[in-house]
Amino acid sequence: MSDTTVLAEERIAAPRGRASSRIRSWLSGYPTLLTYLISISVALGISALLVMMTGTSPWTAVVALYEGSLSTPASVGLALDKAAPLLIVAAGTVIAARAGLFNIGQEGQLTVGATVACAVAIFVPGPGPLVLVLSLLGGALAGAAWAGIAAVLFYKTGVPIVIGTLLLVFIAVQVLFFAVTQPWLLQEAGPEGDVMPPQSELLRTEVWLPHIGEYPGLNFTSGVLIALALAVIVAVLLRHSVWGFKMTMLGMNKLAARRAGINAAVLGGTALLWSGAFAGLGGAVMLVGGNHRLQPGISENSGWDGLLVALVAKENPVFAIPVALFFGVLRAGGGFLASTGVPRYLVDVVTAVLVLAVAFPPAFRILRRTWQARAAARALAQSGKGAAA
Amino acid sequence: MIEALTLVLASSVRLALPLAFAACGEYIAERSGTINISIEAMMLGGAFSAVFGASITGSAATGLICGVLAGLLVGFVHANFSHRLTVNTYVVGLTLNLLVLGLTSFLLDLVVLRPSQVAVFAVPLLSDLPVIGPALFAQRWPAYLLWPLLPAIWYAMYRTRWGLQMRASGENPSAVDASGIDVNRRRREGLLLCGLLSGLGGAYLAVGEVGMFNQNMTSGRGYVVIAAVIFGAWTLRGAMAGCLVFGAADAMRLALPALGVQLNPQLLVASPYILALLAMVLFARSNRSPSALGKPFARGLP
C-alpha cells in the first residue's frame, strides 16, 4: 500500500513545477532518515545528560563502554558471548511472530531451560561431550514444554497467548528458586550444618561448552556459533521452505490459511514450541557456556532483552544478528562502566531509550501519513463548501 | 489464635493496598483494550519519585504527589507511543520497564534519599473493632483514598457516556470508531489514568508502607497486579478481591514461619500467577475478557 501512496502523492505534487517537484519527492523520500537522525540524537543526548549528572564527561563513558566491549580481542569475545543467548532467543521469537503468535514468555522459558539443563548436566552420568549435548537438548525441550503449556491453554481453553506466556514467566522464576534451595534437587552440598547459598554446584568442566580461542586473543564460547547458525537456519527456512511459507501465511491471514488447509492449532502450536525451545536453549547455553552454575539471577533479563532484539529487528532473523551484537556490546561495556564512577545501570537506560528512538521514526511516518490525509480531507471539504456557496 | 489472625489480616491488607491502587488503573486500561505491561515501570517510578520528592521537600504528602506525576509521565509516554504512534504496546511496555528500572537504580546511586513516611490515621472507635479493626481502620491516611476511589471508578465506567466508550473500545473498537469516537484517544486516557493510579500505588508502597526506596523495590508487583485483574475476570470487585488474596499470600509468606507452619515459600510467591492462570482457564470459555484486549486498533478492515 505504501508504494502506491507515495506514487500518488508524487503525481499530485508534480504539476507544481519540475524543479520543486524533484526537491519535494527527494524530501518525501528522506524524512524518515532525518527523523532517525533526530530521534537517535535525542536518545544519545538524554544518555549524555545522565552521565554528566554523575560528574563524568560523556566521552569518558563512551570510552569505557568501548574498552569493555570492543577495544581488545578478549573484550570483543565477551560482547559476542553476551550477544549469543539474546540472538538464540530472538531467532525463536521470530518463528512464533511469523505465525502471528505473540510469545512474551521467553524469560520464563529460558529460566526453565537453564534449570533443566543444569539438572541433566549434574545427574546424567556419561562422557562429557554426550552429557553436554543432552544438557543443551534438555534445556531446549524444557523451554518447549514451558511454552507448550501456554499453547495448550490457548488452543484448548482460549487463554490468550500473551497472558499465558507472561504469567508462566513468574512461575518459572520460582521453579528455579525452588530447585536451587532444595538440597535433594540442585542446591550444592556443603559440610554438614552449613547454610548453603541458593545455587547449584559448579558443573564439571567436561560439560562446559568448548571455548574457541585463547584468552589474550579473541576467544568466545561455541554458543556464539550455535546462535549464528540458528539465526541463519531460521532465516533460510522461513524464506525458502514450505514450512516457512505456511507459517507466514498463517501469520498474515488466519482465514486464508485455513482455506488452504493449514491446521492453525498444529502449525501455530509448533511455532510456539519452537520459540520456547530456542529460549530454553538460550538458557542452557548461558548455563554451560557462561555461568557453569545455576543461580537465581542467571538469566540477567536475557529473555526480555532477546524478545526486544527480535522486535527491534522487525522479526527478521538476519537483521537480529547486528541488533543482538549491539545489545551484547552494551552489556559487555556495562561491566567496564562502573570503574569510571558511572553506575552500570546506565547501560539499561541507554538500551531502552535507543529502542524507543529506533521504534519512533517508522511509526511517526505512518502517523504523518494520517495527518496528511486528514489535512487533505479537510481541504477538500472546505473547497467543496466554497463551491457550494 | 485471634491475635495471629488479626496480625495476618492487618498485614494482608497492608500488602494489598499498593496493589489495589494500581489494580484500579490496570482495570481501566485493560477494559479499554490495553494489556499494560509498563505498570511495573509506573509503580517503580512512582515509588522512587515519591521518596525523592519527599526528601527534597521534607513532606511525605508532596512526595505522594510526585509519585503520582511520575506514574502519569510513564503512562503518557506509553500512551503516545502505542496508541498515537503505532509502536507495538509490548515493545513499549518492556522498554519502559527496562528504562525505569535502569533509571531509578542509576539515580539511586547519585542522590541521597531520606526516609520519610506519611502518618497513620486510626479511625476513632472503628479501629478498636476486634480482628478487622486494625486491618481496615488503622492504616496510613492515603489508604483511605481507596474508599471514595472505588465507587468513583465504578460510576465513571458504568454510569457515564465516557465509561461506556471506554468499555466499548475494549470490546468492539470498530463499532466505537464507526460511531465517531476516537478509540485510540480513549485508550490513551485509560493508560494515563492507569499511570496516575499505579504511580499512587507505587508511591504508597514507598512513602506509605516502607518509608524508603530500595533498588527494584516493586520487584514484580506490577505483574502481580496484572494477575489480579485477570484473576478478577476484569471486574473491579474481582480485581480488588485478587489484590486481597495475593496480599494475603504475601503476608503468609512472611508470617507462616513465625507461626510455625511449614509451607513452601516459592509456592506462595508463585501463587498469584498460578491462581490467575487457573482463573483464566475457568473464565476463558465464558469470554469474560474484553474481546479486543491487547489488539491494537487501526481503522480499516480487520
Chai-1 contact restraints between the chains, C-beta under 6 A:
chainA,res_idxA,chainB,res_idxB,connection_type,confidence,min_distance_angstrom,max_distance_angstrom,comment,restraint_id
A,I104,B,Y90,contact,1.0,0.0,6.0,A-B,restraint_1
A,T157,B,V281,contact,1.0,0.0,6.0,A-B,restraint_2
A,T157,B,A284,contact,1.0,0.0,6.0,A-B,restraint_3
A,G158,B,A284,contact,1.0,0.0,6.0,A-B,restraint_4
A,V159,B,M280,contact,1.0,0.0,6.0,A-B,restraint_5
A,V159,B,A284,contact,1.0,0.0,6.0,A-B,restraint_6
A,V162,B,G294,contact,1.0,0.0,6.0,A-B,restraint_7
A,L167,B,Y273,contact,1.0,0.0,6.0,A-B,restraint_8
A,L167,B,A276,contact,1.0,0.0,6.0,A-B,restraint_9
A,L167,B,L277,contact,1.0,0.0,6.0,A-B,restraint_10
A,F170,B,Y223,contact,1.0,0.0,6.0,A-B,restraint_11
A,F170,B,Y273,contact,1.0,0.0,6.0,A-B,restraint_12
A,I171,B,A270,contact,1.0,0.0,6.0,A-B,restraint_13
A,I171,B,Y273,contact,1.0,0.0,6.0,A-B,restraint_14
A,Q174,B,Q266,contact,1.0,0.0,6.0,A-B,restraint_15
A,Q174,B,V269,contact,1.0,0.0,6.0,A-B,restraint_16
A,Q174,B,A270,contact,1.0,0.0,6.0,A-B,restraint_17
A,F177,B,Q266,contact,1.0,0.0,6.0,A-B,restraint_18
A,F178,B,Q266,contact,1.0,0.0,6.0,A-B,restraint_19
A,W304,B,L94,contact,1.0,0.0,6.0,A-B,restraint_20
A,L308,B,L94,contact,1.0,0.0,6.0,A-B,restraint_21
A,L311,B,V91,contact,1.0,0.0,6.0,A-B,restraint_22
A,P343,B,F106,contact,1.0,0.0,6.0,A-B,restraint_23
A,P343,B,D109,contact,1.0,0.0,6.0,A-B,restraint_24
A,Y345,B,G102,contact,1.0,0.0,6.0,A-B,restraint_25
A,Y345,B,S105,contact,1.0,0.0,6.0,A-B,restraint_26
A,Y345,B,F106,contact,1.0,0.0,6.0,A-B,restraint_27
A,L346,B,F106,contact,1.0,0.0,6.0,A-B,restraint_28
A,D348,B,L98,contact,1.0,0.0,6.0,A-B,restraint_29
A,D348,B,G102,contact,1.0,0.0,6.0,A-B,restraint_30
A,V349,B,G102,contact,1.0,0.0,6.0,A-B,restraint_31
A,V349,B,L103,contact,1.0,0.0,6.0,A-B,restraint_32
A,A352,B,T95,contact,1.0,0.0,6.0,A-B,restraint_33
A,A352,B,L98,contact,1.0,0.0,6.0,A-B,restraint_34
A,A352,B,L99,contact,1.0,0.0,6.0,A-B,restraint_35
A,V355,B,T95,contact,1.0,0.0,6.0,A-B,restraint_36
A,L356,B,T95,contact,1.0,0.0,6.0,A-B,restraint_37
A,A359,B,V87,contact,1.0,0.0,6.0,A-B,restraint_38
A,A363,B,L85,contact,1.0,0.0,6.0,A-B,restraint_39
A,A363,B,T86,contact,1.0,0.0,6.0,A-B,restraint_40
A,A363,B,V87,contact,1.0,0.0,6.0,A-B,restraint_41
A,I366,B,T86,contact,1.0,0.0,6.0,A-B,restraint_42
A,L367,B,L85,contact,1.0,0.0,6.0,A-B,restraint_43
